[in-house]
Amino acid sequence: MTFTFIVTSWNIEDYISRCLHSLAPCLRPGDELIIVDDGSDDCTCEEIEACFGLLASRGVTLLPIFLGTNTQGGVGIPANVGLAEATGEAIFFVDGDDWVDPVGLNAARQRFEKTGCDILVANYNVYHETEDRFSAPPDTPLWKQVPHTSTKEARQHLALQLVGVPWRKVYKTSFLTQNQIRFPEGPFFYEDNPFHWQVCLAATDIDFIDRVVCSHRVGRTGQTMAATGTELTVFFDHYERIVSQLKTPKYRPDALRWLLENMAWHIDRLSPAAYWTYAVRAEETLSRIPQEDWEAMRHDPIALRAWGPARMLARSDISGVVSIWQQQAMLRRLDHLENRIEKSEQDTSDRLSQLVHISDGISAVQEFEALCTLSADRHSKGRAPS
């Protein structure tokens, strides 16, 4: 079975080389590697070209596409450009600032080739750039449910709860083509969410493999995931898009769970300057959600993460929610200030301690020098005259 690997990039000159080098061991003769650069204005394209020799030596069809101009939105347009050119029987997306795990990815490939499913969902690691550390994804506990997903519906429900990023899945190309599934395009970000819902709801055969296929980088400068402002309101647009495409109401609670899970993530990172805009947009969507959807999620541990503010906004209590967020922001600033004061006091204490040690050392040296002088004087006075 041939694979098409679609790598998307934009202004990631410091990361793209590692990404492509990590992917090289996964390429087999007959595979296809499509690299779509979304108008980078740094040295990303030069870095890609520098890797051509290594990649071509793997016996694969190499198709670099340099768009020249940055397109609107996020990954949607460049990902669709790659999909339009793909000829392999299976597709695997790669974020250009991530890097793949060849062992895990090859294991996922073998599983996909064996089962022939529509999509195969794998696992991944999260790499925190600023802290130089790894962590497990937030949906890690859900993997315990995989053995209990014996029906198509159970597998769909589970897949919809997992983080919906495209670079953790293997897709059957014919499945995407027959269902005309593409990323939504427009002046917005996080397009992978409605794409994920389209895929999971259209799939008749979903499989899972708990193997890490890549390390996803978070916290780097310029990354969409670092957003803290009003751009996060697009999630309410995506929710409405998802719900409008549902052919049955049984998945509406899943959609609400997805929205509340993302709201919990937003609330923790939302800039105070965006509170009112975000709350007003949230109220527009949440106030229209049927009561039966809320009841279905009342005791769901994921939905409960943002349950309080979401229910207040559903009742149009915008000012109440914003007031709570402002108070919480003030408490966080106070905690931060207290931590800085404590650190400053500790640093001062450490410096004073160092000064005491230095002073003690100087006193000891001075005392030693004085003793040496006294001893020399006594020795000189005690000599017999010549």
N, C-alpha and C positions, 0 to 999 in steps of 0.2 A: 504494500500500500504506500503510495506516495504522499508526502506531506508538503504543504505550503506553509512556511513560516513568514508571518507578516510582522515586521518591526517598524514601529512608528517613532519619529524623533522630532524634537524641536529645541534648539539651543541647549544641547546637553554634551558639549564638547569634552567635558571631563569624565563622562560616563559611558558614551556609546561604544568606545573601544572594548571596555570590559564586557559589555553586553554581548557584542558580536563574537569575541573570543570564547566566551562561555557557551555560546550556541554552536560553535563549530563542531564539537564532538558529537552533537546530536544529528548532524546532517548526514544523510545517506545518498549514494548515487541515485539520481532520478528525482530527488527532492527539489523543491523550489524555494528560494529565499527572496522575498520582496521587501525592500527597505524603502519606506515612504518618509521623506523628510518634509516637514510642513513649513518650509520657508525659513530655515535657520539663518541668522545673520551673524553667527559666531563661526567657529571652525569645525562645527559638527560634520558638515559635508566632506571636508578634507579628511577628518578622522575616519569617516565611512570609507572613502576611497582608499585610504591607507590599509584597510583590512581586506580589500578585494582579493588580493593574492591568496591569503589564507583561506578565504571562503570558497573561492573558485576551485582550489585544489581538492576540495571535498567531493568534486564531481557533481555539483548541483547547478541548476539553472539560477543564475544571479540576475535579479532585476532591480536596479536602483532607480528610484523615482524621486527627483528633486523638484518640488512644486514651485520653488522660487519665491513665492509670496505666502505669508502666513494666512491660513484660511480662518474664517469666522468659527467661533466655538472652540471645542477642545479636540478630542481625537476622532470625532465622528467622520469628517470628510476624508482625512488621510486613511482611516481604517477602511472606509468604503472604496477608496481608490485601490487599496490593496486587494479587497475582496473582488472587485471587478476584474482584476488581472489574474486571480488565482486559478490554477489548473490542477492542483493536487487533489487527491481524494479526501484529504483531511486538512483542517486548518488549525494553526496554533498562533495566537497573537503574543507578541513580546513588547513590553514597554522599553523604549530605548535606554532609560536610566536604571532599569533593573538588570539582574543577571540570572540566568537559568541554572538549575542544578541538573547536570547531564544525567546523573544516575537516576534521579527521580523522574525526569522527563522521558528518558528511554523506557522506564518501567510503565509510565502512563501510556506511552506509545504502544508498547506490547499489549497492554490491557485493551486499548481501543481497537487494535487490529484483531484481537481475539473475539471481542464481543460484537463489533460492528454497530455499536449504539449510535444514537443521534448526537448525543453530547456526553462527554466524560468530564466529571468535575473532580479536580485534584486539590491538593493543599498547597500552602505557601508559607514563607516566613516573612516577618516584617522587620526591616532594618531601619533603625532610627539614626539618621545621618548625624545630627548634632551631638548625640550621646554615644555614638559608635557602639550600639548594642542591638541585639536581636530580641524579638518577642514573638509569641504565637498570635495568630489572627484572633479577632474577637469572637469568631464563630466556632472556635475549637471544640467546645463542649458538644456541639451538634453532631460531631462525627460518631458519637455513641449511638445515635439513632439509625445509622446506616443499616445494621443487621436487621432492623425491624421494618424496613421499607420494601415489603414484598409485592406491593401493587404499584401500578403506574401513578395513581393519584398520590400515594404516600411519598413516592420519589419526587414528584413535582412539588409537593408541599415542602419537603426538606430542601430541595434545590433552591426554592424561592426564599428560604430563610438564610441560606448561606450568602456570604458577601458576594455580590453579583459582578465582580470584575471579570473581564474577558480573558485575561492572561493566566487564568487557572484552569481553563477548559480546553478540551480538544473537540472540534466541531466536525461533523460529517458535511462535506461541501455540498453534496446533493441535497441534504436536508435544508441547508440555508437557502439554496437556489430555489427549490420547489416551493418553499414557504415565503419566498421573496423577503427574507429577513435582512435588514440593513440597519445601520446606526442612524438615529434621527440626526438631521443636520439643521443648524440654525445658530443664532447668536447666544448660545448658552453652553454650559459645561455639564459634566457628569452624565454624558450621553449613554454610558455603558449600563446605566440602570434600566431605562426602558428597553434597551436591547436585550438585557438579561431576562426580563419578563417575557418578551416576545419569544425568545428561545425556549425557555422552560415550559411555557404554556403550549407551544406548538409541538414539542418533542413527544414522541410516543415511547421512546426508550432512553432513559437517563441512567447512567452508571456512575459510580463513585470509586475513587481510589485515594486512600489516605497516605499519599506520598507527596513530599515537597518538590514542586517542579520549578520554583523560582524564589528569589528573595526580592521583595518589593521595597523600594527605597521610599522613605517618608521624611519630611522635614527639610528637604533641600530648598534653597531659594528659588522662587519662581514656579513652584509646583502648585497645581490646582488644588491638591489635597491640603495645602496650607491656607486655603481661603478662610477668612473670618468675618467677611462683610455681607452685604445684601445679595451678593451673587448666590448665596446659599438658599435663597428663596426659590430658586429654580426647582428644588426638590418637590415643591407643592405643584408646580406645573407638571413635573414628571409623574407624580402620583395621579393627577387627574387624567393624564394621557394613558397611564396603565389601566386605571379603572374603566375608562371609556372603551378599551379594547377587550375587556373581559366578556366572554360569551356566557358565563354563568356566575351568579352571585356568590358561589361557594368560595371563591378566591378573594373576595373583598376583605375579609379579616386578615388574610395574609398581606394584602396591600397596606392595610392600616398598620400592621405590625412593622412592616418595612419602613413606613413613614415615621412612626414613633421612634424606632431604633435610630434612624438618621437624625431626628430632632434631638435626641439625647446627645448625640455627637455634636450637633450644632451648638446647643445651649452651653456646652462646656468650653467652646472656643469662640463664640460669637462676640464681636467687638461691641462695646457699649454704644457706639455711634450707630450701630445697625439694629438696636433693640426694637425701636418703634416700627421701622419698615418691615422687619422680619415678623413681628407680632401681628401687624395689620394683615400682611399676606397670609400668614398662618390661619388667622381667624376666618378669612374668606373661604378657605378649603375645609377647615375642621368643623365649622358650624353647619356644613352641608352633609356631613357624614351621617348615615342612618344610625339610629340608636342600637339596632341589632348588631351592627359591626362593633360598636363600643362594648356591648355586652359580651360578645365573643372573645374579646381581648382583655376583659376585666382582670383576670388572674394570670395572664401570660407574663412571665418574668421579663421578657424582652420589651414588651409594650409598657410595662410599669416603669421603665427607666425615665420616660418623659410623660407619664400619665397625668401628674398634677397640673403642670402648665398647659398641657394639651387640652385637658377637660375644661380648664378655666377659659382658654381661648375659644373652645367650642361654644361656650356660653357667652362669648363676646366680651369677656372681662380683660380687655387689652391692657388697660392702665394698671390693673392689679398684677398682671404677669410682669409687665415692664418694671413696676415698682419692686417686685421680688428680685428680679434679675439685677436691678441697680443696687439693691441692698447686698446681694450675694457678691457682686463685683467689688463693692466697698469693703466687705469682709475679706475678700481675697487680697485686695490691696493692703489692708491692715496687716494681714498675716505675712504678706511679702515684706512689708516694712519692718515688722517685728523680727523676721528672720534676718533681714539685713542688719538691724541694730544688734541682734545677738551675735551675728558673724563679726560685725565691727568691734564689739566689745571683746569677743574672743581673740580677734587679731591684735587688739591693743594689749590685752593681757599677755599674749604670746610674745609680743615685742618687748614689753616691760620685763618679762622673764628673761628674754635674751639679753637685754641691757644689764640686768642684774648679774647674769653670768659673766658678761663681758667686764662689768665693773669689778666683780670678784676676781676675775682673771688678771685685770690690770693691777688691782691691789696686791695680789699674790706676787706678781712680777716685781712690783715696786718694793714689797717687803723683802723679796729675795735679793734684789739689787742692794737694798740698804744693809742687809746682813753681810753681803759680800764686801761692801765698802767698809763696814765696821771690822770685819775680819782682816781685811787688808791693812787697815790702820793699826790694829793691834799687832799684826805680824811685823809691820814696819817699825813700830815703837819698841818692839821686843828684840830687835837685832842689836848685836854688839857693835860698837863703833869700830871702824877699820883703822 
